[in-house]
Amino acid sequence: MLEIRFHSRGGQGGVTASKLLAQAAFLEGKYSTAFPLYGAERRGAPVTSFTRISEDEIKISSQIYQPDIVVVLDDSILDLVNVTDGLKSGGLLIVNTNHHAKLPQGDFKVATVNVTDIALKMGLVLSGNPILNTPILGALAKLNVVGLDSALAAIKETFSDERNVNAAREAYEKVVMC
């Protein structure tokens, strides 16, 4: 089973990203679940969401404490939360950032992509905030979490605006392994 934990801020699209990832995996014939963890948070507050993907039926519904992959949609969260807590040895940390200076180091791989710039370039903005869910799905496809075709299909099933597909494609091309 592949377990992914997303760290984002309310309004950035982290919860939707976890659901889109689960939907893309489902389109590949896999079992998947996605769910958020939040209480009375408001726009801008840190939010955690989770996705599980498996070839077999998923019977676990708890938080993910030892993820294979951690996705960080706002690099300022790196200063607030130990996002790599529990990240499995050899796991993958994906960070939306435009720099490499403050990235955590450890027994895991690190990838970066600036999905904020991509979202802004594509005009994917809601209430003044870039929407990061569709471009990060493209980045996850580049890192072989799901296939690009299934990622794009999940996006098309959810959003009619072609800019979302274009953002995912661009993020797919711009992932950098550190």
ABEGO torsion letter per residue (X at the ends): XBBBBBBBBBGAGAAAAAAAAAAAAAAAGBBBBBBBBBBABBBGBBBBBBBBBBABBBABABBBABBABBBBABAAAAAABBAABGBBBGBBBBBBBABAAABBBEBBBBBBBBAAAAAAAAGBBBGGBBBAAAAAAAAAAAAGABBAAAAAAAAAAABABAAAAAAAAAAAAABBBX
